[in-house]
Amino acid sequence: MSVVTVQLGQCGNQVGRELFDVMCSDAQDAGRKTHSTAGWERFFRQTTQGDLEARAVLIDMEPKVINHSMSRAAKSGRWRYGETSHFSQKQGSGNNWANGYRVHGPRHRDAVEELVRREVEHCDMLAGFIPMMSVAGGTGSGVGTFVTQCLRDIYPSAFVLNHLTWPYGTGEVIVQNYNSVLTLAHLYQLSDAILVHENDIVHRICSQLLKIKQISFSDINRVIAHQLGGVLQPALTPDSCGAYSRNPLGELVGALACHPEYKLLSVSTIPQMASSSIAFSTFSWPALLKHLRQMLISNTKMEEGIDWQVRPPPASAGRTRTLTAGSFNTSLANLLILRGKDVYSAETGGFGDSAIYTSWLPPDEAFSLWKSPVPFNKYEKSATLVSNSQALLRPLDDMVRKAWNMFASRAYIHQYVKFGISEEDFLDSFTSLEQVISSYTQLQC
């Protein structure tokens, strides 16, 4: 089954290009025909000339980033975007969610839906969509939300997994918290699951693990693409009977988003290091999985700086606790994906420990394990953990609080009202996200 990626705005188009580059490079390594074929069928199609074209639609209200992405893909010599798979205009959305959602989205709906329809018709079977966007700006968040709504209306049986890039906490755009609140509140009603990467965390990975001195957005996007590739490349599931999964989005959503109140997913990957160091490093599954489990329960997104003092609470202590620094990160569900040498000998029992999970879901339903003996992206052994847990509770709470403080002082509200977003729309969005915060807080019980 095939997946169509919808790249929206500057961030979505840049991350999307890096993702296709990672997946194509990984699939073209020698000696992995079955694995490569499964990956290509999901995310690429083959033209009559034998070229690989990404199953993607590129959307931005300005042409510069799309033109750059298409040019870079073509120059790679490995894959390219379809010549007519993109849509752009001459004017952006001005970092205003309302402008993207209420003006640009409806104005260009027919053209965008036609591009998506053509891409879907290239699929023998459609598994679903991955809309990729930032939550901070105008086009990615506003048009992205509108396009997600269109996908849900037109393809109701297809899975929709939104990928969101969370802005730096110090601020990229003055109204980024407004845009983020409006985006998340709407997507929570539209998506099957929402996979989030935080710029602050990815920046630290670039600095502390990859040892990059001058960190660019390209560096950040490559880290995000590597982690996404670890999730999306073919793997063997318990029900796949030795064949690579045919419905990657459906199985991922089924494993992680079993309740409509809980849709926020985060990703951790181990190991992560500068490419020049990989050849001189050795990894063992016990060490990798020990570190990854501690990263999960202490809510640490990289192996450097893990808080080893955090432990699951004893059963006698109950589950009531507050989310403070150094506290335990309770999970609803986790998906562990192992790739590489000796993958079938890896002992993963620690991730099935009932103490990791909320008390109302049995561990055998909360924990899923996928494996592939094929190494990923030059790592002999690697593990990716996709978690539906309290990991995003604190940044979500901070974002809602900052947006509410601005709203209470009526700062910049007029910029949204003029595009048709009322104060009631803001209040509905705040109410929706407060419910999400409450639900994730109750995982502790």
C-alpha positions in Angstrom: 0.0 0.0 0.0 1.2 3.5 -0.8 1.5 6.7 1.2 1.1 10.1 -0.2 3.0 12.9 1.5 1.7 16.4 1.4 4.4 19.0 2.0 3.1 22.3 3.2 4.9 25.6 3.7 8.7 26.2 4.0 9.2 23.7 6.8 7.1 20.9 5.4 8.7 21.1 2.0 12.3 21.2 3.4 11.7 18.3 5.8 9.8 16.3 3.2 12.7 16.6 0.7 15.2 15.4 3.3 12.9 12.5 4.2 12.6 11.2 0.7 16.4 11.6 0.3 17.1 9.5 3.4 14.6 6.8 2.4 15.8 6.6 -1.2 19.5 6.4 -0.2 18.7 3.8 2.4 16.7 1.7 -0.1 19.4 1.7 -2.7 22.0 0.0 -0.5 23.0 -3.3 -2.0 21.8 -6.7 -0.9 18.3 -5.8 0.2 16.0 -6.2 -2.7 12.8 -7.3 -0.9 13.2 -4.4 1.7 14.0 -1.9 -1.0 11.0 -2.9 -3.2 8.7 -2.5 -0.2 10.0 0.9 0.6 9.9 2.2 -2.9 6.3 1.0 -3.4 5.2 2.9 -0.3 6.8 6.3 -1.1 7.9 6.3 -4.7 6.5 5.4 -8.1 8.5 4.4 -11.2 8.1 6.4 -14.4 8.1 4.8 -17.9 11.7 6.0 -18.2 12.6 4.0 -15.0 13.0 7.1 -12.8 11.8 7.2 -9.2 9.3 9.9 -8.4 8.2 10.7 -4.9 4.5 10.1 -4.0 4.2 13.7 -2.9 2.3 17.0 -3.4 4.2 20.2 -2.7 2.2 23.3 -1.6 3.4 26.7 -0.6 2.1 30.2 -1.2 5.5 31.3 -2.3 7.5 29.4 -5.1 11.1 29.7 -3.8 11.2 26.8 -1.4 9.3 24.5 -3.8 11.6 25.3 -6.7 14.7 24.7 -4.5 13.3 21.3 -3.3 12.5 20.1 -6.8 15.9 21.2 -8.1 17.8 19.5 -5.3 15.8 16.3 -5.7 16.5 16.2 -9.4 20.2 16.9 -9.0 20.5 13.9 -6.6 20.3 11.6 -9.6 18.4 9.1 -7.4 14.9 10.4 -7.4 12.8 13.4 -8.2 9.4 15.1 -7.7 6.7 14.9 -10.4 6.9 17.9 -12.7 3.3 18.8 -12.1 3.0 17.7 -8.4 3.4 21.2 -6.9 1.3 24.3 -6.3 2.5 27.8 -5.4 1.5 31.5 -5.6 3.3 34.8 -5.4 2.3 35.9 -1.9 2.6 34.1 1.4 0.3 33.9 4.4 2.1 36.5 6.5 2.7 34.1 9.4 -1.0 34.3 10.1 -3.0 31.0 10.6 -6.3 32.7 9.7 -5.0 34.0 6.4 -3.9 30.5 5.4 -6.9 28.7 6.7 -9.7 31.1 5.8 -8.3 32.8 2.6 -5.5 30.9 0.8 -6.8 27.4 1.6 -10.4 27.9 0.3 -9.2 30.1 -2.6 -7.0 27.3 -4.0 -8.9 24.3 -2.9 -9.8 23.0 -6.3 -6.3 23.2 -7.6 -4.8 21.4 -4.5 -7.5 18.7 -4.5 -6.8 18.0 -8.2 -3.1 17.5 -7.5 -3.8 15.2 -4.6 -6.3 13.2 -6.7 -3.7 12.7 -9.5 -1.2 11.4 -6.9 -3.7 9.1 -5.4 -4.6 7.6 -8.8 -0.9 6.6 -9.2 -1.4 4.3 -6.1 -2.5 0.7 -6.6 -3.8 0.9 -3.0 -3.8 4.0 -0.8 -2.8 3.6 2.8 -3.1 7.2 3.7 -1.6 10.6 3.9 1.3 12.3 5.8 0.7 16.1 5.8 4.0 17.7 6.9 4.0 21.3 8.3 5.2 23.7 10.9 2.7 24.9 13.5 4.3 28.4 13.9 3.8 30.2 10.5 0.9 30.9 8.3 1.0 28.7 5.2 2.2 25.5 6.8 -0.2 25.7 9.8 -3.2 27.5 8.2 -3.2 26.1 4.7 -2.0 22.8 6.2 -4.9 22.6 8.5 -7.4 23.4 5.7 -5.8 20.8 3.4 -5.9 18.2 6.2 -9.6 18.9 6.5 -10.1 18.4 2.8 -8.2 15.1 2.9 -10.5 13.9 5.7 -13.6 14.9 3.8 -12.6 13.4 0.5 -10.8 10.3 1.6 -12.6 9.3 4.9 -11.3 5.7 5.0 -7.6 6.7 4.5 -5.4 7.2 7.5 -4.1 10.7 8.2 -0.8 11.1 10.2 0.2 14.7 10.5 3.8 15.5 11.1 4.3 18.8 12.9 7.5 20.7 13.6 7.2 22.6 16.9 8.9 26.0 17.0 11.8 27.1 19.2 10.5 28.0 22.7 12.4 31.3 22.5 10.2 32.4 19.6 10.5 32.5 15.8 7.3 34.4 15.1 5.6 36.8 17.6 2.2 35.1 17.1 3.5 31.5 16.9 1.6 30.5 20.0 -1.7 31.6 18.5 -0.9 29.7 15.3 0.1 26.6 17.3 -3.1 26.7 19.4 -5.3 27.0 16.4 -3.5 24.4 14.4 -3.4 21.7 17.1 -7.0 22.3 18.2 -8.3 21.8 14.7 -5.9 18.9 13.8 -7.0 17.0 16.9 -10.4 16.7 15.3 -9.1 15.7 11.9 -6.0 13.5 12.3 -5.7 9.9 13.3 -2.4 10.8 15.0 0.0 13.7 15.2 3.7 13.1 15.2 5.7 16.0 16.7 9.3 17.1 16.5 10.5 20.0 18.7 13.1 22.3 17.2 14.8 22.9 20.6 15.4 19.2 21.1 16.6 18.5 17.5 18.9 21.5 17.8 20.5 20.0 20.9 21.0 16.7 19.1 22.8 18.5 16.3 25.0 20.3 18.8 25.7 17.7 21.5 25.6 14.4 19.6 26.5 15.3 16.0 29.0 18.0 17.1 27.9 20.5 14.5 29.3 24.0 15.2 27.2 26.2 13.0 23.7 24.5 13.0 21.5 25.3 10.0 17.9 24.4 9.2 19.2 21.8 6.8 21.1 20.1 9.7 17.9 20.1 11.8 15.8 18.8 8.9 18.2 15.9 8.3 17.9 14.8 11.9 14.1 14.9 11.7 14.3 13.0 8.4 16.5 10.3 9.9 14.1 9.8 12.8 11.1 9.7 10.5 12.8 7.2 8.2 13.4 4.9 11.2 9.7 4.9 11.7 8.5 4.7 8.1 10.9 2.3 6.4 9.6 -1.3 6.1 9.6 -3.5 9.1 8.2 -6.8 10.2 5.2 -6.7 12.5 3.9 -9.6 14.7 1.1 -10.1 12.3 3.0 -9.8 9.0 3.9 -13.5 8.7 7.4 -12.7 7.5 6.4 -10.1 4.9 6.9 -6.4 5.3 3.9 -4.5 6.5 1.3 -3.7 3.8 -0.4 -0.9 5.8 2.2 1.1 7.6 0.0 4.0 8.7 -2.9 1.9 9.8 -0.7 -0.4 11.9 1.2 2.6 13.4 -2.1 4.3 14.4 -3.5 1.0 15.6 -0.5 0.4 17.8 -0.3 3.9 19.3 -3.5 5.9 19.0 -6.1 3.6 20.5 -8.1 6.3 22.1 -9.3 9.6 20.4 -8.2 11.7 23.4 -4.6 10.7 22.9 -3.1 11.5 19.5 0.3 13.1 20.3 3.3 11.1 19.3 7.0 11.7 19.9 10.1 10.0 18.6 13.4 8.9 20.1 16.2 7.3 18.1 19.4 5.6 19.3 22.3 5.8 18.3 22.8 9.2 16.8 26.3 10.4 16.1 28.4 12.2 13.5 28.8 10.1 10.3 32.6 10.1 10.7 32.3 8.3 14.0 30.0 5.5 13.0 32.7 3.3 11.5 34.7 3.5 14.8 31.8 2.6 17.1 30.3 -0.7 18.2 26.8 -1.2 19.6 25.1 -3.9 21.6 21.4 -4.4 21.9 21.4 -4.6 25.7 23.2 -1.2 26.0 21.1 0.5 23.3 17.8 -0.7 24.8 18.8 0.1 28.3 19.6 3.7 27.3 16.4 4.0 25.2 14.2 2.7 28.0 15.7 5.2 30.4 15.2 8.0 27.8 11.6 7.0 27.7 10.8 7.0 31.4 12.9 10.2 32.1 11.5 12.0 29.0 15.0 12.5 27.5 15.2 12.7 23.7 18.9 11.8 23.4 21.3 9.5 25.1 23.5 12.2 26.4 22.3 13.7 29.7 19.9 10.9 30.7 18.6 11.2 34.2 19.3 7.7 35.6 17.7 8.6 38.9 14.2 8.4 37.5 12.5 5.1 38.2 9.0 3.7 37.7 7.0 4.1 40.9 6.5 1.0 43.0 3.0 -0.5 42.8 2.4 0.3 46.5 3.0 4.0 45.8 0.0 4.4 43.5 0.0 6.4 40.3 -0.7 9.9 41.5 2.1 12.3 40.9 2.8 15.7 39.4 4.7 16.5 36.2 7.8 18.2 37.6 11.4 18.3 36.7 12.9 14.8 37.0 9.4 13.1 37.3 8.4 9.8 35.6 7.0 10.0 32.1 3.9 7.8 31.9 3.0 6.2 28.6 -0.3 5.2 27.0 1.4 3.2 24.3 4.9 2.6 22.8 6.1 1.2 19.5 9.7 0.0 19.4 11.3 -0.5 16.0 14.6 -2.4 15.8 16.7 -2.5 12.7 20.0 -4.2 11.9 22.3 -7.1 12.9 21.1 -9.7 15.3 17.8 -8.0 15.7 16.0 -11.2 16.6 18.2 -11.7 19.7 17.4 -8.3 21.2 15.7 -8.6 24.6 12.9 -6.0 24.8 11.0 -7.2 27.9 11.8 -3.9 29.8 9.5 -2.0 27.5 6.6 -4.3 28.4 6.9 -3.4 32.1 3.4 -2.5 33.4 5.0 0.2 35.6 5.7 2.3 32.4 2.1 2.5 31.4 -1.1 4.0 32.6 -3.0 1.6 34.9 -6.1 1.2 32.6 -4.4 -0.4 29.6 -2.8 -3.8 29.8 0.9 -3.8 28.8 0.4 -6.4 26.1 -1.9 -4.0 24.4 0.2 -0.9 25.1 3.6 -2.2 23.8 4.2 -3.1 20.2 7.5 -4.4 18.6 8.5 -4.2 14.9 11.8 -5.6 13.6 13.9 -5.6 10.4 17.2 -7.3 10.0 18.2 -4.7 7.4 20.5 -1.9 8.9 19.2 1.6 8.5 21.1 4.7 7.3 24.6 3.2 7.8 24.0 2.1 11.5 24.7 -1.5 12.1 22.1 -1.5 14.8 19.5 1.1 15.6 16.3 1.5 17.6 13.5 4.0 17.2 10.8 4.5 19.8 7.5 6.1 18.9 5.7 7.0 22.1 2.2 8.2 23.0 3.1 9.5 26.4 3.3 12.6 28.6 6.5 13.7 26.7 4.7 16.6 25.0 2.6 17.6 27.9 5.0 20.3 29.2 5.6 22.1 25.9 1.9 21.9 25.1 1.0 23.4 28.4 3.6 26.2 28.0 2.4 27.0 24.5 -1.3 27.2 25.6 -0.3 29.4 28.7 1.7 31.8 26.6 -1.1 32.1 24.0 -3.7 32.6 26.7 -1.7 35.4 28.3 -1.5 37.2 24.9 -5.2 36.6 24.3 -6.1 38.0 27.7 -4.4 41.2 26.8 -6.0 41.1 23.3 -2.6 41.3 21.7 -2.8 40.9 17.9 -6.3 39.5 17.9 -7.4 42.0 15.3 -5.0 40.4 12.8 -7.0 37.2 13.0 -10.5 38.8 13.3 -10.0 40.5 9.9 -9.7 37.1 8.3 -12.8 35.7 9.9 -11.4 34.1 13.1 -13.5 35.3 16.0 -12.7 35.4 19.7 -15.1 32.5 20.2 -13.0 30.5 17.8 -10.0 31.2 20.0 -11.9 30.2 23.1 -13.0 27.0 21.5 -9.4 26.1 20.6 -8.2 26.9 24.1 -11.0 24.7 25.6 -10.1 21.8 23.2 -6.4 21.9 24.2 -7.1 22.2 27.9 -9.0 19.0 27.5 -6.0 17.4 25.8 -3.7 18.6 28.6 -6.2 17.2 31.2 -6.3 13.8 29.5 -2.6 13.4 29.3 -2.2 14.5 32.9 -4.6 11.8 33.9 -2.3 9.1 32.5 -0.6 9.4 35.8 -3.6 7.9 37.5 
